[in-house]
Amino acid sequence: PGAVVHTDESGAYSMMVAIASLHKRVKHKTMFVDPEGHHTNCVESFFAEMRRSQAGRYHRFGLGYLQYYAAELGW
């Protein structure tokens, strides 16, 4: 409930306003990093790594084990 969520300007994240107590957006069309130093590049890189490993190394993720695959890639 007390999490601060940082996203880009995509409309897919509009529902975050109702869920997260604080939602900040980084507008990539005008800036790479917002004036406070927040960006979304680390999480975008992690998601790209998940997609590459699914297509190559693992071929599919069982939903029951998704957290374990994510933990392995994060490590």
Backbone as a chain_set.jsonl record, in Angstrom:
{"seq": "PGAVVHTDESGAYSMMVAIASLHKRVKHKTMFVDPEGHHTNCVESFFAEMRRSQAGRYHRFGLGYLQYYAAELGW", "coords": {"N": [[0.807, -1.23, 0.0], [2.022, 1.257, 0.569], [3.748, 1.711, -1.501], [5.79, 3.315, -3.975], [5.218, 3.786, -7.284], [6.845, 3.78, -10.332], [6.426, 4.533, -13.659], [6.379, 4.508, -17.299], [4.964, 6.756, -19.76], [2.872, 5.316, -20.855], [-0.495, 4.436, -21.591], [-1.365, 2.075, -20.528], [-0.75, 1.931, -17.888], [-2.512, 3.469, -16.488], [-4.402, 2.595, -14.631], [-2.919, 2.305, -12.366], [-3.078, 4.528, -10.783], [-5.305, 4.204, -9.173], [-4.565, 1.984, -7.688], [-1.909, 2.156, -6.563], [-0.372, 4.011, -3.92], [1.212, 6.168, -4.53], [1.96, 7.299, -7.666], [4.221, 7.807, -10.161], [5.204, 9.198, -13.268], [7.483, 8.775, -15.933], [8.203, 10.683, -18.607], [9.114, 9.601, -21.502], [9.166, 10.7, -24.031], [10.018, 13.274, -23.765], [12.092, 13.257, -21.899], [14.853, 11.351, -20.557], [15.443, 10.7, -17.939], [13.64, 11.662, -15.063], [13.421, 14.897, -13.352], [13.955, 14.272, -10.684], [15.56, 12.096, -10.804], [14.533, 9.582, -11.403], [13.898, 6.656, -13.367], [12.91, 4.213, -15.871], [14.436, 2.279, -17.013], [15.9, 0.107, -15.918], [13.985, -1.835, -15.143], [12.775, -2.263, -17.614], [14.887, -3.406, -18.996], [15.183, -5.758, -17.519], [12.718, -7.047, -18.073], [13.062, -7.444, -20.813], [15.157, -9.264, -20.758], [13.857, -11.414, -19.551], [12.016, -12.066, -21.588], [13.807, -12.809, -23.645], [15.045, -15.048, -22.484], [12.889, -16.736, -22.208], [12.224, -17.261, -24.862], [14.55, -18.489, -25.741], [16.307, -19.963, -23.79], [14.59, -21.25, -21.84], [12.142, -21.777, -23.1], [9.448, -21.975, -22.269], [7.501, -20.682, -19.564], [6.243, -22.032, -16.658], [3.42, -20.965, -14.915], [3.298, -21.385, -12.176], [5.932, -21.43, -11.468], [7.052, -19.068, -12.198], [8.019, -16.989, -10.54], [10.386, -18.119, -9.633], [11.943, -18.356, -11.947], [12.211, -15.638, -12.507], [13.616, -14.805, -10.227], [16.012, -16.208, -10.582], [16.993, -14.993, -12.944], [17.225, -12.393, -12.04], [19.222, -12.648, -10.178]], "CA": [[0.0, 0.0, 0.0], [2.838, 2.453, 0.63], [4.75, 1.669, -2.566], [5.843, 4.347, -5.002], [5.325, 3.093, -8.559], [7.349, 4.61, -11.416], [6.161, 3.938, -14.968], [6.482, 5.464, -18.395], [3.704, 7.45, -20.027], [1.918, 4.429, -21.518], [-1.84, 4.413, -21.032], [-1.597, 0.798, -19.858], [-0.515, 2.08, -16.463], [-3.462, 4.432, -15.926], [-5.079, 2.024, -13.468], [-2.035, 2.388, -11.205], [-3.496, 5.647, -9.952], [-6.254, 3.675, -8.197], [-3.975, 0.916, -6.886], [-0.715, 2.583, -5.828], [-0.564, 5.237, -3.147], [1.904, 7.229, -5.247], [2.315, 6.856, -9.005], [4.953, 8.829, -10.899], [5.46, 8.814, -14.657], [8.622, 9.336, -16.645], [7.772, 10.939, -19.979], [10.262, 9.303, -22.359], [9.158, 11.537, -25.228], [10.71, 14.531, -23.483], [13.263, 13.095, -21.036], [15.325, 10.009, -20.244], [15.328, 10.611, -16.485], [12.912, 12.832, -14.582], [14.284, 15.785, -12.573], [14.301, 13.657, -9.399], [16.49, 10.997, -11.052], [13.845, 8.314, -11.603], [13.802, 6.159, -14.735], [12.332, 2.863, -15.953], [15.299, 1.465, -17.867], [16.305, -1.15, -15.278], [12.911, -2.822, -15.232], [12.6, -2.597, -19.022], [15.972, -4.32, -19.322], [14.868, -7.039, -16.894], [11.644, -7.676, -18.842], [13.644, -7.894, -22.075], [15.919, -10.477, -20.446], [12.863, -12.477, -19.341], [11.496, -12.477, -22.902], [14.866, -13.524, -24.372], [15.268, -16.369, -21.894], [11.726, -17.565, -22.515], [12.312, -17.673, -26.263], [15.747, -19.269, -26.014], [16.808, -20.904, -22.799], [13.571, -22.043, -21.149], [11.079, -22.063, -24.065], [8.168, -21.598, -21.675], [7.492, -20.541, -18.112], [5.034, -22.451, -15.965], [3.032, -19.856, -14.041], [3.621, -21.728, -10.794], [7.372, -21.291, -11.256], [7.498, -17.804, -12.777], [8.817, -16.243, -9.567], [11.711, -18.734, -9.548], [12.671, -17.938, -13.136], [12.537, -14.215, -12.327], [14.669, -14.724, -9.205], [17.267, -16.662, -11.189], [17.477, -13.963, -13.857], [17.588, -11.226, -11.247], [20.455, -12.909, -9.463]], "C": [[0.835, 1.273, 0.0], [3.875, 2.543, -0.465], [4.647, 2.877, -3.486], [6.117, 3.63, -6.319], [5.768, 4.097, -9.615], [7.107, 3.878, -12.725], [6.463, 4.969, -16.049], [5.089, 6.014, -18.687], [2.651, 6.597, -20.716], [0.564, 4.456, -20.808], [-2.172, 3.119, -20.314], [-1.446, 0.904, -18.351], [-1.488, 3.046, -15.797], [-4.175, 3.892, -14.693], [-4.211, 2.054, -12.21], [-2.426, 3.518, -10.264], [-4.443, 5.157, -8.861], [-5.618, 2.67, -7.247], [-2.838, 1.418, -5.993], [-0.99, 3.874, -5.068], [0.118, 6.419, -3.825], [2.392, 6.677, -6.586], [2.98, 8.006, -9.731], [5.26, 8.297, -12.289], [6.699, 9.523, -15.183], [8.193, 9.487, -18.097], [8.971, 10.789, -20.916], [10.29, 10.138, -23.63], [9.941, 12.83, -25.013], [11.972, 14.361, -22.656], [13.586, 11.623, -20.803], [15.122, 9.723, -18.753], [14.565, 11.841, -16.016], [13.818, 13.689, -13.697], [14.711, 15.215, -11.212], [15.241, 12.461, -9.555], [15.842, 9.642, -11.261], [13.789, 7.949, -13.081], [13.223, 4.751, -14.705], [13.228, 1.904, -16.724], [15.72, 0.146, -17.232], [15.227, -2.215, -15.406], [12.644, -3.201, -16.683], [13.675, -3.568, -19.485], [15.706, -5.713, -18.741], [13.771, -7.766, -17.669], [12.164, -8.187, -20.185], [14.442, -9.18, -21.864], [14.984, -11.66, -20.204], [12.33, -12.983, -20.676], [12.541, -13.259, -23.694], [15.082, -14.921, -23.806], [14.087, -17.294, -22.15], [11.805, -18.093, -23.947], [13.485, -18.613, -26.5], [16.046, -20.345, -24.999], [15.723, -21.817, -22.231], [12.414, -22.486, -22.04], [9.676, -21.807, -23.532], [8.322, -21.515, -20.174], [6.182, -21.12, -17.595], [4.677, -21.366, -14.963], [3.338, -20.132, -12.578], [5.083, -21.511, -10.453], [7.919, -19.955, -11.757], [8.373, -17.012, -11.818], [10.227, -16.813, -9.443], [12.574, -18.386, -10.766], [13.107, -16.484, -12.996], [13.656, -14.032, -11.302], [16.014, -15.153, -9.768], [17.842, -15.6, -12.118], [17.891, -12.699, -13.113], [18.899, -11.408, -10.499], [21.631, -12.755, -10.371]], "O": [[0.385, 2.288, -0.531], [4.792, 3.361, -0.382], [3.559, 3.392, -3.741], [7.132, 2.947, -6.457], [5.144, 5.145, -9.778], [7.531, 2.734, -12.888], [6.759, 6.13, -15.766], [4.147, 5.76, -17.936], [1.617, 7.126, -21.125], [0.494, 4.495, -19.58], [-3.15, 3.058, -19.569], [-1.957, 0.061, -17.614], [-1.292, 3.403, -14.636], [-4.517, 4.663, -13.796], [-4.717, 1.849, -11.106], [-2.13, 3.462, -9.07], [-4.386, 5.649, -7.734], [-6.079, 2.516, -6.116], [-2.816, 1.131, -4.796], [-1.753, 4.724, -5.526], [-0.347, 7.553, -3.707], [3.145, 5.704, -6.628], [2.377, 9.065, -9.903], [5.539, 7.112, -12.47], [6.929, 10.703, -14.916], [7.853, 8.497, -18.744], [9.746, 11.727, -21.101], [11.345, 10.27, -24.25], [10.463, 13.411, -25.964], [12.847, 15.225, -22.696], [12.705, 10.764, -20.847], [14.684, 8.639, -18.368], [14.806, 12.944, -16.507], [14.899, 13.234, -13.325], [15.724, 15.639, -10.655], [15.673, 11.876, -8.561], [16.547, 8.634, -11.295], [13.651, 8.819, -13.94], [13.064, 4.165, -13.634], [12.792, 0.801, -17.055], [15.883, -0.846, -17.942], [15.518, -3.364, -15.738], [12.316, -4.355, -16.961], [13.398, -4.462, -20.285], [15.971, -6.723, -19.392], [13.876, -8.97, -17.902], [11.749, -9.251, -20.645], [14.404, -10.081, -22.702], [15.286, -12.784, -20.606], [12.206, -14.191, -20.877], [12.214, -14.254, -24.34], [15.279, -15.873, -24.56], [14.265, -18.503, -22.293], [11.482, -19.254, -24.202], [13.412, -19.463, -27.389], [16.035, -21.53, -25.332], [15.918, -23.029, -22.151], [11.769, -23.492, -21.744], [8.792, -21.447, -24.309], [9.165, -22.19, -19.582], [5.112, -20.725, -18.059], [5.548, -20.894, -14.233], [3.61, -19.203, -11.818], [5.441, -21.418, -9.278], [9.131, -19.74, -11.74], [9.369, -16.422, -12.237], [11.17, -16.068, -9.176], [13.776, -18.151, -10.639], [14.241, -16.138, -13.328], [14.542, -13.199, -11.49], [17.04, -14.539, -9.471], [19.044, -15.332, -12.086], [18.822, -12.012, -13.533], [19.603, -10.438, -10.219], [22.77, -12.938, -9.942]]}, "num_chains": 1, "name": "protein.A"}
